[in-house]
C-alpha cells in the first residue's frame, strides 16, 4: 500500500504499508483491509505534520466507510471514485441527473481533450456531491467513464474531472518509483522472504 504526493508536476512516494492477504498471515498478524491501511497511512502522515490539499483514491477506497470515517474525522477534502451502482443511488426517486457539460481534460503531457461531465444529485446528501465523467456520452466505456464522489464546494464542474485525473499521474509515478527502487523485479507478496530481504 503506497501513498504518493503531487506537488506541481512532481510525484513522489510518501509512505507505504504492507498488505498481507488472509492466506499469508502468521499467528501474530492481524488482518487489515487495504482501506484500513490507507486510513492508517493518512493518520500517520497527518501526525508527521503533512498537509493535504486534497485526497484522491480509486473506488476500492471510495466505497469504504472506514476510509471515509478517517477523511471526515480529519476534515480532509477529497475526490474519490465510486462504482456505477453506488449505494447512495439505490433509492432512484431521490436521485436526479444534471445536464451534460463539456470541459477540457488536461493530460500530463500537456495535451487537452474534450470530456463530458454530469452531476448526479442525491437529495439525501448535501455536503457530498457526485459526478459522472466520460470521454463519450454515447458509449460511456468502462475505462473512460468515472463516477466521482467529493466534498469539494462551489462550482467545480470544470475542475473536478482534472482534479481526479491527477490520480493517473500518480499511477504513472508509482510505476517509475517501483522501477527505480527495484520493486518491479519482485512479486512483493511475502514480507519476510522478499520485501524485508530486498
C-alpha positions as CSV (number, residue, x, y, z in Angstrom):
1,X,0.0,0.0,0.0
2,X,1.5,3.3,-1.1
3,X,0.7,6.9,-0.6
4,X,2.1,9.4,-3.1
5,X,2.2,13.1,-3.2
6,X,1.8,15.5,-6.1
7,X,3.5,18.9,-5.9
8,X,3.3,20.9,-9.2
9,X,4.2,18.2,-11.7
10,X,6.4,16.2,-9.3
11,X,5.1,12.9,-8.0
12,X,6.9,11.4,-5.0
13,X,6.4,8.5,-2.6
14,X,5.4,9.4,1.0
15,X,4.9,6.2,3.0
16,X,3.9,2.6,2.5
17,X,2.4,-0.3,4.5
18,X,2.4,-4.0,3.8
19,X,-0.9,-5.5,2.9
20,X,-1.0,-9.2,3.9
21,X,-3.8,-11.4,2.4
22,X,-5.5,-13.6,4.9
23,X,-3.9,-16.7,3.5
24,X,-0.4,-15.4,4.3
25,X,-1.0,-14.3,7.9
26,X,1.2,-15.6,10.7
27,X,-0.2,-16.1,14.2
28,X,0.9,-12.7,15.5
29,X,-0.5,-10.9,12.5
30,X,-3.8,-9.0,12.5
31,X,-5.7,-8.8,9.2
32,X,-6.3,-5.3,7.9
33,X,-8.1,-4.4,4.7
34,X,-6.4,-2.1,2.2
35,X,-8.8,0.8,3.1
36,X,-8.0,0.3,6.8
37,X,-4.3,0.5,5.9
38,X,-4.9,3.6,3.8
39,X,-6.7,5.2,6.7
40,X,-3.7,4.5,8.9
41,X,-1.4,6.0,6.3
42,X,-3.4,9.2,6.2
43,X,-3.4,9.4,10.0
44,X,0.4,8.8,10.2
45,X,1.1,11.5,7.6
46,X,-1.1,13.9,9.5
47,X,0.8,13.1,12.7
48,X,4.1,13.8,11.0
49,X,2.8,17.3,10.0
50,X,2.0,16.5,6.4
51,X,-0.6,18.9,5.0
52,X,-3.2,17.7,2.5
53,X,-4.9,19.9,-0.1
54,X,-7.0,17.0,-1.4
55,X,-7.0,13.2,-1.1
56,X,-7.5,11.2,-4.3
57,X,-8.4,7.5,-4.3
58,X,-10.0,4.8,-6.5
59,X,-13.3,3.1,-5.9
60,X,-11.9,0.5,-3.5
61,X,-11.4,3.3,-1.0
62,X,-14.3,5.5,-2.3
63,X,-16.7,2.7,-1.4
64,X,-15.2,2.1,2.1
65,X,-17.0,3.5,5.1
66,X,-13.9,3.1,7.3
67,X,-11.8,5.2,4.8
68,X,-14.5,7.9,4.8
69,X,-14.6,8.0,8.5
70,X,-10.9,8.8,8.6
71,X,-11.3,11.5,5.9
72,X,-14.2,13.1,7.8
73,X,-12.5,12.9,11.2
74,X,-9.5,14.8,9.8
75,X,-11.8,17.1,7.9
76,X,-9.9,16.5,4.6
77,X,-11.1,17.4,1.2
78,X,-11.3,14.6,-1.3
79,X,-12.3,13.3,-4.7
80,X,-12.7,9.6,-4.8
81,X,-14.1,7.2,-7.4
82,X,-17.2,5.1,-6.6
83,X,-18.9,2.3,-8.5
84,X,-21.6,2.9,-11.1
85,X,-24.1,1.3,-8.7
86,X,-23.0,3.3,-5.6
87,X,-25.2,2.7,-2.5
88,X,-26.3,6.4,-2.4
89,X,-28.2,5.9,-5.6
90,X,-30.2,2.9,-4.5
91,X,-33.3,4.9,-4.0
92,X,-33.8,6.2,-7.5
93,X,-36.6,8.6,-6.6
94,X,-34.1,10.6,-4.6
95,X,-31.6,10.9,-7.5
96,X,-31.7,13.5,-10.3
97,X,-29.2,13.9,-13.2
98,X,-27.9,17.3,-14.2
99,X,-27.3,18.3,-17.8
100,X,-24.2,17.1,-19.6
101,X,-21.5,19.8,-19.9
102,X,-18.1,19.7,-21.6
103,X,-14.7,20.5,-20.1
104,X,-11.1,20.4,-21.3
105,X,-9.5,17.3,-19.9
106,X,-5.8,18.1,-19.3
107,X,-3.2,15.3,-19.6
108,X,0.2,15.0,-18.1
109,X,1.8,15.5,-21.5
110,X,0.1,18.9,-21.8
111,X,-2.5,17.8,-24.3
112,X,-6.2,18.6,-24.0
113,X,-9.3,16.6,-25.0
114,X,-13.0,17.4,-24.6
115,X,-14.6,15.3,-21.9
116,X,-18.2,15.4,-20.6
117,X,-19.4,15.8,-17.0
118,X,-22.8,15.4,-15.4
119,X,-23.8,16.0,-11.8
120,X,-25.7,13.2,-10.0
121,X,-27.8,14.9,-7.5
122,X,-28.8,13.0,-4.4
123,X,-31.4,14.7,-2.3
124,X,-30.3,12.9,0.8
125,X,-26.8,14.3,0.5
126,X,-26.0,18.0,0.6
127,X,-22.3,18.1,1.5
128,X,-21.2,15.2,-0.6
129,X,-21.6,15.6,-4.4
130,X,-21.5,13.1,-7.2
131,X,-20.3,13.4,-10.8
132,X,-20.1,11.2,-13.8
133,X,-17.2,12.0,-16.2
134,X,-16.8,10.3,-19.6
135,X,-15.0,10.7,-22.8
136,X,-18.0,9.7,-24.9
137,X,-21.6,10.2,-23.7
138,X,-22.9,7.9,-26.4
139,X,-20.8,4.9,-25.5
140,X,-19.7,5.5,-21.9
141,X,-17.0,2.9,-22.0
142,X,-15.9,1.5,-18.6
143,X,-12.2,2.5,-18.9
144,X,-13.1,6.1,-19.9
145,X,-16.0,6.8,-17.6
146,X,-15.6,7.7,-13.9
147,X,-18.1,8.1,-11.1
148,X,-16.8,10.5,-8.6
149,X,-17.7,11.5,-5.0
150,X,-16.4,14.7,-3.5
151,X,-16.9,17.1,-0.7
152,X,-15.4,20.0,-2.6
153,X,-17.7,23.0,-2.5
154,X,-18.6,25.5,-5.2
155,X,-18.8,25.5,-9.0
156,X,-16.4,22.6,-9.7
157,X,-17.8,21.0,-12.9
158,X,-14.9,22.4,-14.9
159,X,-12.2,21.3,-12.5
160,X,-13.3,18.1,-10.6
161,X,-12.5,15.8,-13.6
162,X,-9.0,17.2,-13.9
163,X,-8.5,17.1,-10.1
164,X,-9.3,13.4,-10.1
165,X,-7.2,13.0,-13.3
166,X,-4.1,13.6,-11.1
167,X,-4.6,10.0,-9.9
168,X,-3.4,8.8,-13.4
169,X,-0.3,10.9,-13.0
170,X,0.2,9.2,-9.6
171,X,-0.2,5.8,-11.1
172,X,2.5,6.7,-13.6
173,X,4.7,7.9,-10.8
174,X,4.2,4.7,-8.8
175,X,5.4,2.7,-11.8
176,X,8.5,4.9,-12.2
177,X,9.3,4.7,-8.4
178,X,8.9,0.9,-8.3
179,X,11.3,0.6,-11.2
180,X,13.9,2.9,-9.5
181,X,13.6,1.0,-6.2
182,X,13.8,-2.3,-7.9
183,X,10.4,-3.4,-6.6
184,X,9.2,-4.1,-10.2
185,X,11.7,-7.1,-10.3
186,X,9.9,-8.9,-7.5
187,X,6.5,-10.1,-6.7
188,X,6.2,-8.4,-3.3
189,X,3.6,-10.6,-1.5
190,X,5.8,-12.3,1.1
191,X,7.2,-9.7,3.5
192,X,10.0,-11.8,5.2
193,X,11.3,-13.6,2.1
194,X,11.1,-10.7,-0.4
195,X,10.3,-7.2,0.9
196,X,12.4,-7.3,4.1
197,X,15.2,-9.2,2.3
198,X,15.5,-6.8,-0.7
